[in-house]
Amino acid sequence: MRIPEPPHLRAAVVGADPLARWGLSAALDDIDDILITLQLHPDALSADSDDNLREIDALLWDLGLKTDDPTLALARPTVALVETLEDARAALGSGAHGVLHRHSPAARIGAGLRAVVEGAWVLDDAFAQQLLGDAGRGAPPDLVEPLSPREMDVLELLAEGLSNRRIAGRLGISSHTVKFHVDAILGKLDASTRTEAVVTAARLNLIRL
């Protein structure tokens, strides 16, 4: 009996540098379960994201050139390839579910793409300590107001990358109630985005990524 092959993860490589796009596509071509179906300039996404990404599971976004706009990473689960901690923070703050160093090997990039598609968060070792808080800076401050048990439930699902609708389905509550809890979490964690809330919660040891 022949064992069926696992389905391919369909990814698009996005970046302003055509040589970088080609190099990443060639490197990932050797990974059996990942299929690079598109190479796109960021402008192609802003022009017609729905049509370009209809059959795409994840984006691999090369932020090597400052002309790239990471805010468009929200279109699909996204791994951003960055050079600096500043760029890593910007990518996460703009909605990317993962950041890896631009010089990461293809196997690590492939693993990162699989992880974000499954709802996980990906942080490169080169940036993780600073993004999650440096122990040398002392213990993180206590929350002014602790999170309620239901807010903790919502926070843990935020850390999985779920939308409000999917969180509502998992918890058996309405999307409106989820939005209420998310707003409360952002306020208590002094965060402006969902990603910032998750990173802050991990730094406070409220959750583990």
Disulfide bonds with the S-S distance in Angstrom:
none
